[in-house]
Amino acid sequence: MIQSERRPKLIATDLDGTIVADYGEITERTIRAFRDAHDLGIEIFFVTGRPPRWMPEIREAFGFGHAICGNGAMLYDLMGEKVIEEWFVSVEVQLEVVARLRLAIPQISFAIESPNYFHREKAYIPRWDVGLDNVGVHGIEEIITAPAIKVLGRCSNEELTSDEMLDIAMRELAGIATPTHSNANESLLEISALGVSKGQTLAKMAARLGIAAKDAVAFGDNPNDFSMLSWAGRSYAMANGHPDGKNYATGIAPPISQDGVASVIEELLLLPA
């Protein structure tokens, strides 16, 4: 399974579906594997689509590491609980994204993600942030007044899959913004500023640390992870993840139900530095 004779200098991992189970649990084996890697001086990056307000459980579970949130839109100080850098979607681009996708996907509805809040249309049915915006607006254009982490587009009636929506968005938003998704079953798009992705931001942070892609290992399960898997010299798509993951990774990790990431890290740590 291990494709190099050297221990990595950086380990980057997605969270949900990769080391965080659907019911929110992070196993002790997973926590121990990351702690052992950290104790050996390996840089740890938690690279996620989550906004900062969803990160307290990660901080409490691990107590160390760097965080990249919003699919690459933010470098977040996990322990200090503050945004260090951000690469947001401008107001103009948000409006253009909404206009183009309304024409291409008539049944779509929208929400706008900010670091500590999100706004939604009445037709947008939230799955996770239930309670943060119980009112909603008729048209998201009403509240697009500031840069955002990402634009969310959902087919709440699930007429289209996330993959089908992404195919349309890739065509309609080419040269304007970066669409992706993190769950094939949610009929949900996540749209970042042009060129912003997990892989791009991770590469930038690794360069600052003087770490090359060949010395990095990445784990992920869905299309929003593919740029990160492609960048890292060694990368593992989760066996429980999107079927296209294998096309972007150098290996396959056992499923999350079998502590797949932890099992790979345990092998990596046996290698010489």
Secondary structure, DSSP 4 states (H G I P E B T S, - for coil): ----SS--SEEEE--BTTTB-TTS---HHHHHHHHHHHHTT-EEEEE-S--GGG-HHHHHHHS--EEEEGGGTEEEETTTTEEEEE-PBPHHHHHHHHHHHHHH-TT-EEEEE-SS-EEEBTT---SS-TTT-SS-BS-GGGG--S-BSEEEEE-TT--S-HHHHHHHHHHHTTTTEEEE-S-TTS-EEEEEETT--HHHHHHHHHHHTT--GGGEEEEE-SGGGHHHHHHSSEEEEETTS-GGGGGT-SEEEPPGGGTHHHHHHHHHTTS--
